Amino acid sequence: MLSKLVFKNTFLFLVLFIFSCGNSVKKTEVGQKEFKHTIPNKKLWSQGIKTGADNYAVYLPLLENKKIGIVTNQTGILSDGTHLVDFLLSKKINVRKIFAPEHGFRGTADAGETIKNDKDVTTGLPIISLYGANKKPKAEQLNDIDVLVFDLQDVGARFYTYISTLHYIMEACAENKVLVMVLDRPNPNGNIVDGPTLEKENHSFVGMHTIPVLHGMTIGEYAQMINGEKWLKEGIQCALQIIPCLNYTKNLSYDLPIKPSPNLPNAKAINLYASLCFFEGTNVSVGRGTSNQFQIYGSPYLPKSNYSFTPKPNEGAKDPLYNGVLCYGEDLTKVTKVNQLELKWLIKAYKGTSDKSKFFNTFFTKLAGTKKLQEQIEKGMLEAEIRASWQEGLRQFKEMRKPYLLYVEN
């Protein structure tokens, strides 16, 4: 019954977006052939979760005789490990170019590292970087594309930049009459909605929209929200089609088959990421330059303790914070899985730091999306009091997101 219900919901959304893809784009403008919905082959259904990439009975017919661009990285794989680019080429789909987000097509670049345009050594396809100066595809980069396929694994946090790349992709495609096809993937942080809501004046690439830190949506659902709320420039909307996951509900646990970025190496790091990422706006290390990124924290300015580490250069952290310097802090590798945004470690570190005036930096407000969180911590407010201040924003967000949800809860 559950599979039937999920299929019914996703089928209705597919039909909706095929026949009403946006106010300013007609489906005949996207390509010569109309896009038609194809019901998945029943043989594809199983008890296991299938990502949008594995839901190929739906999207392959829609890509035939089209010129295709792909926004992806190392996470764009099918269940058998085949990369989406290789899979589409094996099916004779006319893939013209690859667009790569932060960390690059292979996903090995440092956070914030400038990525240059390149060529894929395996396929010979051009790779266009969407990180650095060129976060939004230019018109000339889309002039030979009918459909831009988006397949990136998100982790459900506002400041994880793949959803910012999604925004700019949708905006560029709306302006250039290109259809965006999102191959959906489960949110490894499930349905957790928590944290302060971003205030518009703190908009940045690590916080594009007025949503909480943990939004509890898949990237396909989030794409629908961007379009439906008219968050693109001047309220434009893109032609959008979501290829849904199969056999997925929001309460199901989902461990990623491949790390989504160099410093999120495992399920524990992904679960703690939203809570520990606040340290990126302080003088505290989150373990970049170790093998336990986003599972530990520490600095030379915290009290000596039984736990210490010394960051050293490694993949994804060529020059980590406190490179070669002994840091004292806390090991969280064994903590129980969290089901909310935790502030206790941030508050504990602030209280313990030797010079509180040097604890926060200007990046903290961008991550928090508000100046209030820093002010609340500096005033010594209890975590319960801080959390209470989020509740009205969370209530409003949960109400806003209802029309865009594709998957039921158990």
DAHUCOR-V540570 format. One record per pair of residues at least 6 apart in sequence whose ideal C-beta (glycine too) atoms are under 8 Angstrom apart, sorted by the first residue. I is the first residue (numbers start at 1). GAP is how many residues later the second one is. D is the distance in Angstrom with one decimal. If there is no record, write none. Layout:
# DAHUCOR-V540570
i=[I;I]
gap=[GAP;GAP]
d=[D;D]
This chain:
# DAHUCOR-V540570
i=[2;2;2;3;3;3;5;6;6;6;6;6;6;6;7;7;9;9;9;10;10;10;10;11;11;13;13;13;13;14;14;14;14;14;14;15;17;17;17;17;18;18;18;18;18;19;21;21;21;21;21;21;21;21;22;22;22;22;22;22;22;23;24;24;24;25;25;25;25;25;27;27;27;28;29;30;30;30;30;30;30;31;31;31;31;32;33;33;35;35;35;36;36;37;38;38;38;38;39;39;40;40;40;40;41;44;44;44;44;44;45;45;46;47;48;48;49;49;49;49;49;49;49;50;50;50;50;50;51;51;51;51;51;51;51;52;52;52;52;52;52;52;52;52;52;52;53;53;53;53;53;53;53;53;53;54;54;54;55;55;55;55;55;56;56;56;58;59;59;59;59;60;60;62;62;62;63;63;63;63;63;64;65;66;66;66;66;67;67;67;67;67;67;68;68;68;68;68;68;68;68;68;68;69;69;69;69;69;69;69;69;69;69;69;70;70;70;70;70;70;70;70;70;70;70;71;71;71;71;71;71;71;71;71;71;71;71;72;72;72;72;72;72;72;72;72;72;72;73;73;73;73;73;73;73;73;74;74;74;74;74;75;75;75;75;75;75;75;75;76;76;76;76;76;76;76;77;77;77;77;78;78;79;81;82;84;84;84;85;85;85;85;85;86;86;88;88;89;89;95;95;96;96;96;97;97;97;97;97;97;98;98;98;98;98;98;99;99;99;99;99;99;99;99;100;100;100;100;100;100;101;101;101;101;101;101;102;102;102;102;102;102;102;102;102;103;103;103;103;103;103;103;103;103;104;104;104;105;105;105;107;107;107;107;108;108;108;109;109;109;110;110;110;110;111;111;111;111;111;113;114;114;115;115;115;116;117;117;117;117;118;118;118;119;119;119;120;120;128;128;128;130;130;130;130;130;131;131;135;135;135;135;136;136;136;136;137;137;137;137;137;138;139;139;139;142;142;142;142;142;143;145;146;146;147;147;147;147;148;148;148;148;148;148;149;149;150;150;150;150;150;150;150;150;151;151;151;152;152;152;152;152;152;153;153;153;153;153;154;154;154;154;154;154;154;154;154;155;155;155;155;155;155;155;156;156;156;156;156;156;156;156;156;156;157;157;157;157;157;157;157;158;158;158;158;158;158;158;158;158;158;158;159;159;159;159;159;159;160;161;161;162;162;163;163;163;164;164;164;166;166;166;166;166;167;167;167;167;167;169;170;170;170;170;170;170;170;171;171;171;171;172;173;173;173;173;174;174;174;174;174;175;177;178;178;179;179;179;179;180;180;180;180;180;181;181;181;182;182;182;182;182;182;182;183;184;184;184;184;184;184;184;184;184;185;185;185;185;186;186;186;186;186;187;187;187;187;187;187;188;188;188;188;188;188;189;189;189;189;189;190;190;190;190;190;190;191;191;191;191;192;192;192;192;192;193;193;193;193;193;193;193;194;194;194;194;194;194;194;194;195;195;195;195;195;195;196;196;196;196;196;196;196;196;196;196;197;197;197;197;197;197;197;197;197;197;198;198;198;198;198;198;198;199;199;199;200;202;202;202;202;202;202;203;204;206;206;207;207;207;208;209;209;209;211;212;212;212;212;213;213;213;213;214;214;214;215;215;215;216;216;217;217;217;217;218;218;218;220;220;220;220;221;221;221;221;221;221;222;223;223;224;224;224;224;225;225;225;225;226;227;227;227;228;228;229;230;230;232;242;244;244;245;248;248;249;249;249;249;250;250;250;250;251;251;252;255;256;256;259;259;260;261;262;262;262;262;263;263;263;263;263;263;264;264;264;264;265;265;266;268;268;268;268;269;269;269;269;270;271;271;272;272;272;272;272;272;273;274;275;275;275;275;275;275;276;276;276;276;276;276;277;277;277;278;278;278;278;278;279;279;279;279;279;280;280;280;281;281;281;281;281;281;281;281;281;282;282;282;282;282;282;282;283;283;283;283;283;283;284;284;284;284;284;284;284;284;285;285;285;285;285;285;285;285;285;286;286;286;286;287;287;287;287;287;287;287;287;288;288;288;288;288;289;289;289;289;289;289;289;289;289;290;290;290;290;290;291;292;292;292;293;293;295;295;295;296;296;296;296;296;296;296;297;297;297;297;297;298;298;298;298;298;298;298;299;299;299;299;299;299;300;300;300;300;300;301;301;301;301;301;302;302;302;302;302;302;302;303;303;304;305;305;305;307;307;307;307;308;308;308;308;309;309;309;310;310;310;310;310;311;311;311;311;311;311;311;311;312;312;312;313;313;313;314;329;330;330;332;343;343;343;343;344;346;347;347;349;350;350;350;350;353;356;360;364;364;365;365;368;372;373;376;376;376;377]
gap=[247;406;408;42;243;244;403;238;240;241;242;243;401;402;33;239;397;398;399;232;234;396;397;26;28;211;229;231;393;23;44;227;228;229;230;22;207;223;224;225;9;17;18;19;223;8;6;9;158;216;217;218;219;220;152;205;214;215;216;217;218;214;150;212;213;149;152;212;213;214;7;8;212;6;148;116;117;147;148;149;209;35;115;116;148;33;32;33;27;144;206;25;26;21;19;20;23;24;18;19;15;17;18;206;16;6;10;11;13;202;201;202;201;200;31;199;137;196;197;198;199;203;205;29;195;196;197;198;27;28;132;133;134;135;194;7;99;130;131;132;133;168;190;191;192;193;23;24;25;31;34;98;130;132;190;24;25;192;128;188;189;190;191;22;31;35;185;90;122;124;184;31;33;85;119;179;25;30;84;86;118;29;29;27;28;80;81;27;29;77;78;79;80;20;25;26;27;28;77;78;79;80;81;26;27;28;29;30;73;76;78;79;80;109;6;14;15;18;25;27;28;29;78;79;81;27;28;29;30;59;77;78;79;80;81;94;98;11;12;13;26;27;28;33;77;78;79;80;27;28;30;31;32;33;34;79;31;32;33;184;185;32;76;77;78;110;181;183;185;7;8;9;75;76;77;107;6;7;180;181;6;9;178;176;8;65;67;99;10;13;35;38;40;36;37;7;61;6;34;28;30;29;48;49;28;29;30;31;44;48;7;22;27;28;29;30;28;29;30;31;38;42;49;70;15;27;28;29;30;31;29;30;51;60;61;64;7;9;10;13;29;59;60;63;159;6;7;8;10;12;28;158;159;213;11;25;27;13;15;22;152;153;154;155;154;207;208;6;153;207;152;206;207;208;150;151;152;177;205;205;17;18;14;16;17;13;9;10;11;12;8;9;11;6;7;8;6;7;6;9;13;6;7;35;38;39;30;34;29;30;33;70;32;33;35;36;11;31;32;35;36;34;33;36;37;6;30;31;34;36;33;33;32;33;31;32;33;34;21;25;30;31;32;33;32;34;16;19;30;31;32;33;69;73;31;32;34;10;13;14;33;67;108;9;32;103;105;107;6;8;9;31;33;64;65;68;106;32;33;34;105;109;115;118;31;32;33;34;36;58;59;60;61;118;32;56;57;58;116;117;120;37;40;48;49;51;53;54;55;56;57;211;47;48;54;118;207;208;113;44;45;57;98;45;56;59;41;42;44;16;53;56;57;60;41;42;59;64;65;11;10;53;56;57;62;68;70;61;62;65;67;6;6;7;65;66;58;62;63;64;65;61;62;60;61;59;60;61;62;43;58;59;60;61;60;61;62;37;38;41;58;59;60;61;60;34;35;36;37;58;59;60;61;222;33;34;35;60;32;59;62;66;68;29;30;31;32;63;67;66;67;68;79;82;83;25;27;81;82;85;26;60;61;62;63;64;25;59;60;218;22;24;147;148;149;19;21;22;23;201;204;205;18;19;20;80;146;147;196;200;17;18;19;79;146;195;16;17;172;173;174;176;177;193;194;197;13;14;15;172;173;193;196;197;199;200;9;11;12;13;14;171;172;11;170;171;10;163;164;166;167;168;169;6;162;160;161;159;160;162;23;17;20;22;186;178;181;182;185;61;128;155;156;60;126;127;7;182;186;34;185;8;184;187;188;27;188;189;22;23;24;186;21;180;183;184;185;186;182;17;19;16;18;180;182;6;175;176;179;6;10;11;13;175;176;171;6;7;6;164;162;163;162;6;159;158;159;160;161;155;157;158;159;158;159;158;12;11;14;6;7;10;55;31;53;54;55;6;25;30;31;53;54;6;9;29;30;26;28;29;27;64;65;69;23;24;25;26;24;66;67;22;23;60;63;66;70;21;67;63;66;67;68;70;71;10;18;19;21;56;69;9;17;90;68;86;89;90;95;6;7;18;67;70;6;83;87;79;80;81;82;83;84;85;86;87;64;67;68;77;78;79;82;16;18;70;75;76;78;13;14;15;18;45;65;69;75;12;13;14;26;35;36;37;42;44;7;8;10;11;6;7;8;9;10;11;22;24;23;28;29;32;33;22;23;24;25;28;31;32;33;34;6;19;21;22;24;23;17;39;41;23;24;36;37;38;11;13;33;34;35;36;37;32;33;35;48;52;9;10;11;29;30;31;32;23;28;29;30;50;54;22;25;26;27;28;52;53;54;57;58;25;26;27;47;50;51;52;25;49;24;23;24;25;21;22;23;24;18;19;20;21;17;18;20;12;14;15;16;17;6;9;10;11;12;13;14;16;8;11;12;6;7;10;6;20;15;18;13;34;40;43;44;39;31;30;36;10;6;9;27;28;6;22;14;9;10;6;9;6;17;13;9;10;13;9]
d=[6.8;7.6;7.7;6.4;7.7;5.8;6.0;7.9;7.3;6.9;6.8;6.7;6.4;6.3;7.9;7.6;6.2;7.3;6.7;7.9;3.8;5.7;7.8;7.6;7.5;7.6;6.3;7.2;5.7;5.4;7.4;7.0;6.9;7.9;7.3;6.0;7.9;5.4;5.1;6.3;7.5;5.6;7.4;5.6;6.3;7.6;6.2;7.9;7.0;7.9;7.5;3.7;5.9;7.1;6.7;6.8;7.7;3.6;5.6;5.3;6.8;5.4;6.9;5.7;6.3;6.8;5.7;7.4;6.8;4.5;5.8;6.4;6.9;7.0;4.7;6.2;7.3;6.4;6.9;4.4;5.5;5.6;4.3;7.3;7.6;7.8;6.1;7.6;5.1;7.1;6.9;7.3;7.4;7.5;6.3;5.4;4.9;7.4;8.0;7.9;6.2;4.4;5.6;7.1;4.7;6.9;7.5;7.2;5.7;7.0;6.3;6.9;6.9;6.6;7.9;6.4;6.2;6.2;7.2;5.3;4.8;6.5;6.3;6.8;6.3;4.0;6.2;7.8;7.7;7.4;6.8;7.0;4.8;7.2;5.5;7.6;7.2;7.0;3.4;4.0;6.4;6.9;7.5;4.0;6.2;5.9;6.6;7.0;5.2;5.5;7.8;5.7;4.7;7.6;8.0;5.4;5.1;7.4;7.5;5.2;6.6;7.2;5.8;7.8;7.5;8.0;5.5;7.8;6.4;7.0;4.8;6.0;7.3;7.5;7.2;7.4;7.1;5.0;6.3;7.5;7.9;7.3;7.7;7.8;6.6;4.2;5.1;5.5;5.3;5.6;5.5;4.8;7.6;6.9;5.8;5.9;4.9;6.3;7.0;7.1;5.5;7.7;6.1;7.6;5.9;5.2;7.5;6.1;7.1;4.3;7.5;4.6;7.1;7.9;7.4;6.5;5.9;7.3;6.2;7.7;5.4;6.9;7.6;4.8;6.9;7.9;4.4;7.8;7.0;7.2;6.4;7.0;4.6;7.0;6.6;7.0;5.7;7.9;5.8;6.8;6.7;7.8;7.6;7.4;7.7;7.7;4.7;6.2;6.1;6.1;6.6;6.9;5.6;7.1;4.7;6.3;7.6;5.7;3.9;5.9;8.0;7.1;7.6;6.1;3.6;7.7;7.4;5.7;5.3;6.1;4.2;7.2;4.2;6.9;7.9;7.8;5.5;6.8;6.9;6.4;6.9;5.8;8.0;7.9;8.0;7.5;5.3;7.3;6.3;6.4;7.5;6.2;7.1;7.5;7.4;5.3;7.9;5.8;6.4;7.8;6.4;7.5;5.7;6.3;5.9;4.8;7.4;6.1;7.6;7.5;6.0;6.2;5.3;7.1;4.8;7.1;7.7;5.0;7.9;5.3;6.5;7.9;7.5;7.4;6.3;5.4;7.0;5.6;6.3;7.4;5.4;6.0;6.2;6.8;5.6;4.4;7.5;7.1;7.7;7.4;4.4;4.8;7.5;7.3;7.5;4.8;7.9;7.4;7.8;7.7;7.7;5.0;6.3;7.6;4.8;7.3;7.8;7.4;6.7;5.1;7.6;7.5;6.2;6.7;6.1;6.1;6.9;5.7;7.5;7.5;7.2;5.6;6.2;5.6;7.4;7.8;6.6;7.9;7.1;7.9;7.3;4.4;4.0;4.8;6.0;6.1;7.1;6.4;5.5;5.5;7.8;4.5;7.7;7.0;5.7;6.3;7.8;5.7;7.4;7.0;5.7;7.5;6.9;5.4;7.0;7.5;7.7;7.7;7.5;7.0;5.2;6.9;3.9;7.8;6.4;5.1;7.9;7.4;6.8;4.3;7.8;7.6;7.8;7.3;5.5;7.2;6.3;6.9;4.6;5.4;7.4;5.5;6.7;6.9;6.9;4.8;7.9;5.5;6.3;5.5;5.4;7.2;5.5;7.1;4.9;6.5;6.4;6.1;6.1;6.8;4.7;6.9;7.7;7.6;7.7;4.2;7.6;4.6;7.3;7.6;7.8;6.7;8.0;7.6;5.2;6.1;7.7;4.6;6.3;5.2;6.0;7.0;6.6;7.4;4.4;7.5;7.6;7.4;5.8;6.2;5.9;6.8;5.3;6.1;4.3;6.8;3.8;7.6;6.9;5.9;6.3;6.6;7.2;7.5;7.3;6.2;6.1;7.8;6.0;4.4;6.9;7.7;6.5;7.6;5.5;7.9;5.6;6.9;5.2;7.6;6.4;6.9;4.0;6.0;7.3;6.1;7.8;5.4;7.5;6.1;6.4;7.2;7.8;7.2;6.5;5.7;5.1;7.2;5.0;7.7;6.5;7.0;6.0;7.1;5.2;7.6;5.9;7.1;7.2;6.3;5.5;6.7;5.9;6.8;6.0;4.5;7.1;4.6;5.6;7.2;7.4;7.7;7.0;4.9;4.8;7.3;5.8;4.5;6.1;3.8;7.7;6.9;7.6;7.8;7.5;7.7;4.3;7.5;6.4;7.3;5.2;6.7;5.2;7.2;4.9;8.0;6.4;6.4;4.8;5.0;7.2;7.3;5.1;6.8;4.9;5.2;6.4;3.4;7.8;5.8;6.2;5.3;5.2;7.3;6.6;6.4;8.0;6.7;6.3;5.8;5.4;7.3;4.1;6.9;6.5;5.1;7.8;7.6;7.5;5.4;6.9;5.7;7.0;5.1;7.6;6.2;7.5;7.0;6.7;7.1;7.0;5.8;6.6;7.6;7.4;7.6;4.5;4.0;6.6;6.3;4.7;5.4;6.1;6.5;7.8;6.1;5.9;6.3;4.1;6.0;6.7;6.0;6.2;6.7;4.7;8.0;4.9;4.2;7.4;6.9;4.5;2.9;5.5;7.0;4.3;6.5;6.6;6.6;5.8;5.8;5.0;6.9;5.6;7.7;5.4;6.9;5.9;6.6;5.0;6.7;7.6;7.1;3.5;7.2;7.7;6.3;4.7;6.7;5.3;6.3;7.8;3.1;7.0;7.2;6.1;5.1;6.2;5.9;6.2;7.8;5.2;6.3;7.6;7.9;4.7;5.5;6.3;6.1;7.4;4.9;7.6;7.3;7.9;5.5;6.1;7.1;6.6;5.8;5.7;5.5;5.6;7.8;7.3;5.3;8.0;5.7;6.8;7.5;7.4;7.2;7.7;7.0;6.4;7.2;7.3;7.2;6.8;7.0;4.1;7.7;6.6;6.2;8.0;7.4;5.1;5.7;5.4;7.7;7.7;6.1;6.6;7.1;6.7;4.1;7.7;7.7;7.6;6.2;4.5;6.7;5.0;6.3;5.3;6.5;5.9;7.3;7.6;6.5;7.0;6.8;5.6;7.7;7.2;7.6;5.6;5.5;5.4;6.1;5.3;7.9;5.3;7.3;4.9;5.4;4.3;7.6;4.8;7.2;6.8;5.2;7.2;7.4;7.2;8.0;5.3;2.5;7.4;7.4;5.7;4.0;6.4;4.9;6.7;5.3;6.1;7.0;6.3;7.2;6.2;8.0;5.3;7.9;6.3;8.0;7.9;5.9;4.1;5.4;7.9;5.5;6.0;5.5;6.1;6.2;7.6;6.7;7.9;5.1;5.6;6.5;5.6;4.1;7.4;6.8;7.6;5.0;5.1;8.0;6.1;7.7;6.9;7.2;7.3;6.2;5.2;6.9;5.8;6.8;8.0;7.3;4.8;5.5;6.8;7.3;6.5;6.4;6.3;6.5;5.8;7.8;4.2;2.8;7.3;7.2;4.8;7.3;7.7;7.2;7.8;5.3;5.7;6.7;6.3;5.7;6.2;7.4;5.8;5.9;7.2;5.4;6.8;4.6;7.3;7.2;5.4;7.8;7.8;6.6;5.8;5.9;6.0;7.1;4.8;5.4;5.5;7.6;6.6;5.4;7.3;5.5;4.6;6.4;6.3;4.3;6.8;7.9;6.9;7.5;6.4;7.3;4.1;4.3;6.3;3.0;5.3;6.3;6.0;4.5;2.9;7.4;7.8;6.4;6.8;5.4;6.0;7.6;7.6;7.7;7.6;7.5;5.8;7.6;7.6;7.6;5.4;4.7;7.6;6.2;6.3;6.8;5.3;6.1;7.0;4.8;6.0;7.4;6.3;6.6;7.3;6.7;6.1;3.7;5.3;2.3;6.9;6.7;5.2;7.3;6.7;7.6;7.3;6.4;5.6;6.7;5.9;7.4;5.0;4.6;6.4;7.4;8.0;7.5;4.9;5.6;6.3;5.2;6.1;7.6;6.5;5.3;5.3;5.0;7.0;7.4;7.0;6.2;6.0;4.8;5.7;6.2;5.0;7.4;7.9;5.6;7.4;7.8;6.4;6.7;5.3;6.8;7.2;4.1;6.5;5.2;5.6;7.3;7.3;7.0;7.2;6.7;6.6;6.4;6.6;6.7;7.8;7.5;6.7;7.8;7.3;8.0;4.8;6.2;7.4;6.1;7.0;6.1;6.2;7.7;6.6;5.6;5.5;7.8;5.0;7.5;5.4;7.8;5.7;5.3;6.6;6.8;7.0;7.1;7.5;4.9;7.2;7.6]
